Amino acid sequence: MDSAPGPVTRAVILAAGRGTRMRELTHEVPKPMVRVAGRPVLERIVAGLASAGIERILVVVGYRKEVIMDHFGDGLRFRVRIDYVEQVTQDGTGRVVALARTFAGSTPFLLSYGDILVNPSFYLRLLELGDAEMLLSVRRAADVSKGGAVYLSGAMEVTDLKEKPKPGEAATPWYNAGVYTFRESIFAYVAQLRPSPRGEYELTDAVRAMAHAGMKVRAVEVTGDWVDVRDPEVLAEVNRRHAPGRCEPF
């Protein structure tokens, strides 16, 4: 299983959170197991990664971890090998990445949030790092205040990031789309993180530090469908658009 071509054959999925914005939908299951068109979001991510050539996946679990582990097991029926690690303390995405240190070793790896759906073909664009130290997916948005604002050079290289800026504060049309590819250098930067004003260790602060250190952090614009399944309203809209008989999502 470790013989597929391409330099990136491992992926990490962040699936530890409950997702309080989902309200009653996550009383019994973690947010990544909420269903889109009949299948859990996380299952769609795993299937998409497998179709792109990913061979091993580390799922970071936490809230209701048994629901995820019972569903996926060792991953073989999804054509990948799945390992698990638990985030005991919910203290930010930067700390979550640190949990992947042993899994990744010295090999590059793709990382996705567990509530981000993209067209599987887009993962292929993140499997070739070239001369970049890391890749960051971005998409254009009129309002970048709900996530990370990304500032780019003319060569699509990241110059700065700002997490959840106030509406109108970020003079950039680029939004952090929540899928990355890292080399092992990311671990040194997440190890240096300090709590943000929100009291969390933010992965975006580590990415920002890499860009400011002069490392090549290249942005890749999302092509095809992209959805952040962040709340019941978004979920309802996705399920409406992809009701039985309509196009299959992601």
C-alpha positions as CSV (number, residue, x, y, z in Angstrom):
1,M,0.0,0.0,0.0
2,D,3.0,2.4,0.4
3,S,4.1,2.1,-3.2
4,A,1.7,4.6,-5.0
5,P,3.5,7.4,-6.9
6,G,3.7,10.9,-5.7
7,P,5.4,12.5,-2.7
8,V,2.3,13.0,-0.5
9,T,0.5,9.8,0.5
10,R,-0.5,10.6,4.0
11,A,-3.3,12.9,5.3
12,V,-4.5,14.2,8.7
13,I,-8.1,15.0,9.4
14,L,-9.1,17.2,12.3
15,A,-12.3,15.6,13.7
16,A,-12.1,16.2,17.5
17,G,-14.7,18.9,18.0
18,R,-18.4,18.6,18.9
19,G,-19.5,21.5,16.7
20,T,-21.8,23.5,19.1
21,R,-23.2,25.6,16.2
22,M,-24.8,22.4,15.0
23,R,-27.0,22.4,18.1
24,E,-29.0,19.2,18.6
25,L,-27.5,17.6,15.6
26,T,-24.3,16.8,17.5
27,H,-25.8,15.6,20.8
28,E,-25.0,12.0,19.8
29,V,-22.4,12.3,17.1
30,P,-19.4,14.6,16.5
31,K,-19.8,17.3,13.9
32,P,-17.8,15.5,11.2
33,M,-20.3,12.6,11.3
34,V,-23.3,14.8,10.4
35,R,-24.7,13.5,7.2
36,V,-24.7,15.2,3.8
37,A,-26.9,13.5,1.3
38,G,-27.0,10.4,3.3
39,R,-23.3,10.0,4.1
40,P,-21.2,11.5,7.0
41,V,-19.1,14.5,6.1
42,L,-16.0,12.6,7.3
43,E,-16.8,9.6,5.1
44,R,-16.9,11.9,2.1
45,I,-13.6,13.4,3.0
46,V,-12.0,10.0,3.5
47,A,-13.4,8.7,0.2
48,G,-12.2,11.8,-1.6
49,L,-8.7,11.5,-0.2
50,A,-8.5,7.8,-1.1
51,S,-9.6,8.5,-4.7
52,A,-6.8,11.1,-4.9
53,G,-4.1,8.5,-4.0
54,I,-3.8,9.0,-0.2
55,E,-2.9,5.7,1.4
56,R,-2.7,6.5,5.2
57,I,-4.9,8.8,7.2
58,L,-4.6,9.9,10.8
59,V,-8.0,11.0,12.2
60,V,-7.7,13.3,15.3
61,V,-10.7,12.4,17.5
62,G,-12.2,13.8,20.7
63,Y,-15.9,14.3,21.3
64,R,-17.8,11.0,20.8
65,K,-14.7,9.4,19.4
66,E,-16.2,5.9,19.5
67,V,-18.7,7.0,16.8
68,I,-15.9,7.7,14.4
69,M,-13.7,4.8,15.3
70,D,-16.6,2.3,15.1
71,H,-17.7,3.6,11.7
72,F,-14.2,3.6,10.0
73,G,-12.3,0.9,11.9
74,D,-8.9,0.3,10.3
75,G,-10.1,2.0,7.1
76,L,-9.6,-0.9,4.8
77,R,-13.1,-0.9,3.5
78,F,-12.5,2.7,2.5
79,R,-9.3,1.7,0.7
80,V,-7.0,3.5,3.1
81,R,-5.3,2.7,6.4
82,I,-6.7,4.8,9.2
83,D,-5.0,5.5,12.5
84,Y,-6.4,7.6,15.4
85,V,-5.1,10.0,18.0
86,E,-7.1,11.7,20.7
87,Q,-7.1,15.5,21.4
88,V,-7.9,15.4,25.1
89,T,-7.9,19.2,25.6
90,Q,-9.7,21.3,23.0
91,D,-7.1,24.1,22.9
92,G,-6.7,24.9,19.2
93,T,-5.8,23.7,15.8
94,G,-2.1,24.3,16.4
95,R,-1.9,21.8,19.2
96,V,-3.9,19.3,17.0
97,V,-1.2,19.4,14.3
98,A,1.5,18.6,16.9
99,L,-0.4,15.3,17.6
100,A,0.5,14.2,14.0
101,R,4.3,14.4,14.6
102,T,4.8,10.7,15.0
103,F,2.4,9.7,12.3
104,A,4.0,12.1,9.7
105,G,7.6,11.5,10.6
106,S,9.7,13.2,7.9
107,T,7.2,12.8,5.2
108,P,4.9,15.6,3.9
109,F,1.2,15.3,4.6
110,L,-2.1,16.8,3.6
111,L,-4.3,18.2,6.3
112,S,-8.0,19.0,6.2
113,Y,-10.5,20.2,8.8
114,G,-13.2,17.6,9.3
115,D,-16.1,19.9,8.2
116,I,-14.6,21.0,4.8
117,L,-15.9,19.3,1.7
118,V,-14.2,19.8,-1.7
119,N,-14.4,18.1,-5.0
120,P,-12.0,15.1,-4.7
121,S,-10.1,16.2,-7.8
122,F,-8.9,19.3,-5.9
123,Y,-6.9,17.2,-3.5
124,L,-4.7,16.2,-6.4
125,R,-3.5,19.8,-6.7
126,L,-2.3,19.6,-3.1
127,L,-0.2,16.5,-3.5
128,E,2.6,18.1,-5.4
129,L,4.6,20.6,-3.2
130,G,7.2,21.4,-5.8
131,D,9.6,23.8,-4.3
132,A,7.1,25.1,-1.7
133,E,7.5,24.5,2.0
134,M,3.7,24.3,2.3
135,L,0.5,24.7,0.3
136,L,-2.6,26.6,1.6
137,S,-6.0,26.3,-0.2
138,V,-7.8,29.6,-0.7
139,R,-11.0,30.8,-2.3
140,R,-12.4,34.2,-3.2
141,A,-15.0,35.6,-0.9
142,A,-16.8,38.9,-0.5
143,D,-16.7,38.5,3.3
144,V,-13.6,36.8,4.9
145,S,-14.6,37.6,8.5
146,K,-16.0,34.1,9.3
147,G,-12.6,32.5,8.9
148,G,-9.0,33.4,8.0
149,A,-8.1,36.3,5.7
150,V,-5.2,35.4,3.5
151,Y,-2.9,38.1,1.9
152,L,-1.1,37.0,-1.3
153,S,1.6,38.3,-3.5
154,G,1.2,38.5,-7.3
155,A,2.9,35.1,-7.5
156,M,0.2,33.5,-5.2
157,E,2.5,33.3,-2.3
158,V,1.2,33.9,1.2
159,T,2.5,37.1,2.8
160,D,0.2,37.3,5.8
161,L,-2.9,35.8,7.5
162,K,-5.4,37.2,9.9
163,E,-7.8,34.9,11.8
164,K,-11.5,36.0,11.9
165,P,-11.0,39.8,11.1
166,K,-13.8,42.1,11.8
167,P,-16.1,42.7,8.8
168,G,-14.5,45.2,6.5
169,E,-11.2,45.1,8.3
170,A,-9.3,42.7,5.9
171,A,-8.5,44.3,2.5
172,T,-8.2,41.0,0.7
173,P,-10.6,38.8,-1.3
174,W,-8.9,35.6,-0.3
175,Y,-10.3,33.2,2.3
176,N,-8.5,30.3,4.0
177,A,-10.3,27.2,2.6
178,G,-9.1,24.8,5.3
179,V,-7.0,22.3,3.4
180,Y,-3.2,22.3,3.6
181,T,-0.1,20.4,2.7
182,F,2.8,20.6,5.0
183,R,6.4,19.5,5.2
184,E,7.8,18.5,8.6
185,S,9.0,22.0,9.2
186,I,5.5,22.9,10.4
187,F,6.1,21.0,13.7
188,A,8.9,23.5,14.8
189,Y,6.5,26.4,14.2
190,V,3.5,24.9,16.1
191,A,5.8,24.1,19.0
192,Q,6.6,27.8,19.3
193,L,2.9,28.9,19.4
194,R,1.5,31.0,22.2
195,P,-2.2,31.4,23.0
196,S,-4.1,33.8,20.7
197,P,-6.5,36.4,22.1
198,R,-9.1,33.7,21.9
199,G,-7.0,31.6,24.3
200,E,-6.2,29.0,21.6
201,Y,-3.1,27.8,19.8
202,E,-3.9,28.7,16.2
203,L,-2.5,26.8,13.3
204,T,-2.8,30.0,11.2
205,D,-0.3,31.7,13.5
206,A,2.2,29.0,12.7
207,V,1.6,29.4,9.0
208,R,1.9,33.2,9.3
209,A,5.2,32.8,11.1
210,M,6.5,30.6,8.3
211,A,5.6,33.2,5.7
212,H,7.2,35.9,7.7
213,A,10.4,33.8,8.0
214,G,10.7,33.9,4.2
215,M,9.6,30.3,3.6
216,K,7.7,29.7,0.4
217,V,4.0,29.3,1.4
218,R,2.1,28.9,-1.8
219,A,-1.7,29.4,-2.1
220,V,-3.8,27.2,-4.3
221,E,-7.2,28.4,-5.4
222,V,-10.0,25.9,-4.8
223,T,-11.6,24.6,-8.0
224,G,-15.0,23.0,-8.1
225,D,-17.4,22.7,-5.1
226,W,-16.3,23.8,-1.6
227,V,-18.5,23.8,1.5
228,D,-17.8,24.5,5.1
229,V,-20.5,22.5,6.9
230,R,-20.4,24.9,9.8
231,D,-24.1,25.1,10.9
232,P,-27.6,23.6,10.4
233,E,-28.4,26.3,7.8
234,V,-25.5,25.4,5.6
235,L,-26.2,21.7,6.1
236,A,-29.8,22.1,5.0
237,E,-28.8,24.1,1.9
238,V,-26.3,21.4,0.9
239,N,-28.8,18.7,1.4
240,R,-31.4,20.6,-0.6
241,R,-29.0,21.1,-3.6
242,H,-28.0,17.4,-3.5
243,A,-31.3,15.7,-2.8
244,P,-31.9,12.2,-4.3
245,G,-32.0,12.5,-8.0
246,R,-29.8,15.5,-8.2
247,C,-26.0,15.6,-8.7
248,E,-23.9,13.6,-6.2
249,P,-21.9,16.0,-4.1
250,F,-18.2,15.8,-3.6
